[in-house]
Amino acid sequence: MKPTENIDAEIQQLIEALYLKYGYDLGHYAKSFIKRRILHRLSISGIAGISEMQQKALADPGFFEALLLDISITVTEMFRDPSFYSALRREVIPYLKTYPFIKIWAAGCATGEEVYSLSILLKEEGLYRRSLIYATDFNDVVIKKAKDGIYPILHLQKYTSNYQKAGGIESFADYYTADSEYVIMNKSLKENIVFSNHNLITDGVFNEMNLILCRNVLIYFDRDLQNRVIKLFYDSLCHNGFLCLGSKESLRPSMHKHDFEEVASAEKIYRKKEKIQALQTENSYTAYTDHTGLQVSHMQPSDREATKYEAVVIGASAGGIKALSVILSSLPSDFPISVILVQHQHPSASGYLADLLSKTCLLHVKEAEDKENIKPGVVYIAPPNYHLMIEDDKTFSISLFERVSYAIPSIDVLFETAADVYKEKVIGIILTGANDDGSGGLRKIKDLGGFSVVQDPATAEFELMPKAAIAAAKADLVLTVERIGRFLANIGQEETADR
C-alpha cells in the first residue's frame, strides 16, 4: 500500500483534473469523506491506482458520472425525520400563510422524496396553489429520478408510517398510484415544482425565498464551503425567511451563526435575522479565503499544548456498554486527552448512550457534532446511523454513506481517519463485539505509529471482535477492561505531568 501522503497527493491531483475537465469542484468536500468515496470507487472498478482512475475519468464521461454518483450520496425517504415535518407544520406554516405567494428552494433534492413530502404538506395546509418549489441538485441523474417521481414499492410501508408520524391529515394512499413494483407520485404534486440543475459550490443565489430546505448536504462539505453555502442561503432568503438543515447539521460552527435565530433547535429550523452591519459583509463571496483566521481561532491552539497522545479512539459492539462504563469510570476529571468512541447501537438511540455513560464518567460526555472542534478531556460518541470521521484540522465530519464492515457507524471509518490525522499520537482500543469491525482500522493505527490495545477475548462478552483485532493488528497490549481503564488513567497522569 502506498504511504498516506502519496495517496492524498494523487487524490488532490485527481480533484484538480476533474475540475479542469468537467467544472465540478470537489476540493471543498470534507477530505476524509471524499477520500473514502474515491477509494470506494477504486476498489469496485478494478483499476490499479488513482493515477489510472484519473486517466479513465478524463477519457470516459460515463465513468466520471459513476464517480459523481458515489460522491453525491442519496440517502432519503418520504417524510424522513417525521418530527421535522411536524415542526415545519407547527412553526413555519403559520407564517407562510401570511404571504400571497410562497417561494421555496429545496437544495440538494436528490431523488425527490422529500420534495414530494413538502408538496403533500403544502396541499394539506391549503398552500400548494400559491407556492412554487425550486428543487435543485448538481447531479442530472438524480434530478431525472426526482422528476419521474417513481419509487420502489418496497419502501411504501416506511413512507406511510413516516407520513402518519409527521401529522398527515389525509390517507397517504391519496397521493400516489401503485403497481406490483413501483409507487408513482400523483401529477398534481408536480405542478408547482421546478426541477433544475444547481451547484451550491459554483452557482449563484435564488432571490427572495420564503423557505429553504437543505437537509443532510452540508455534512459533506468542509467548514469553508459550509460558510459559503450558508451565506448563499442567507442572501437567497427574504426578510424573516426560514432555513431548514438536517438533523445532524448545525449553524453552531459557522461564522454566520449570528445571522439566524433558532425556531426549532432539535429539528434545525432557523429564521433569518437582518444584519445591522450588512455593508461590512459585502463581497464576502470573494473573501472567504481571507477569513481563514476566523476558522483557525476556533481551534484555540493554546488549549493544545504538545503532548505524546492527543486522542483515544475506542470501538465496541455487542456487550460494549458495560465495558465502556468500566473504562470511562476510571478516568479522572482532569484527563487531558480527547476520547472518541463508536458503539454499535440502534439508529433511534440518539442521546441515550451519552446520558448513560455520563452517570459514571467524570468527563463531559456528548454526541459528536459535524464540524465540531475536538477538545481534550471530552468523551465524544459517534451518533447512531452516521459514520464519524476526523478531519485534518481536528474537527469532526459525519456522513451517511453505505455500511462499512457491516456497520454504521463503523469503527474502521473512525479509526482510519484518526490514524491519518493523529498518527503516532493516537491510542486505538477494541472491545467486545460480534463482528470484525475495527480490526482494519486498528491495523492502520499501528502502521502509522499509534498504540493499540485490545480487550482480553477471554473476558469479553463477545470475543469475535477482540480476536479479529489481535490477529489483524498484533496489539501492543491485551488487557481486561479494568486494566485498560487504569492504563489510560496512568497515561493521562503522565501527560498532565509533562505539561
Secondary structure, DSSP 4 states (H G I P E B T S, - for coil): ---HHHHHHHHHHHHHHHHHHH----TTB-HHHHHHHHHHHHHHHT-S-HHHHHHHHHH-HHHHHHHHHHHS-----TT-SHHHHHHIIIIIHHHHTT-SSEEEEEET-TTSHHHHHHHHHHHHTT-GGGEEEEEEES-HHHHHHHHHTEEEGGGHHHHHHHHHHTT--S-GGGGEEE-SSEEEE-GGGTTTEEEEE--TTT--PPSSEEEEEE-SSGGGB-HHHHHHHHHHHHHHEEEEEEEEE-TT--STTSTTGGGEEEEETTTTEEEE---TTGGGGTTGGG-GGGGHHHHHHTT-GGG----S--EEEEEE-TTHHHHHHHHHHTS-TT--SEEEEEE---TT-TTHHHHHHHTT-SSEEEE--TTPBP-TTEEEEPPTTSEEEE-TTSBEEEE----BTTBSS-HHHHHHHHHHHHGGGEEEEE---SS-TTHHHHHHHHHTT-EEEEE-GGGSSS-HHHHHHHHHH--SEEE-HHHHHHHHHHHHHHHHHH-
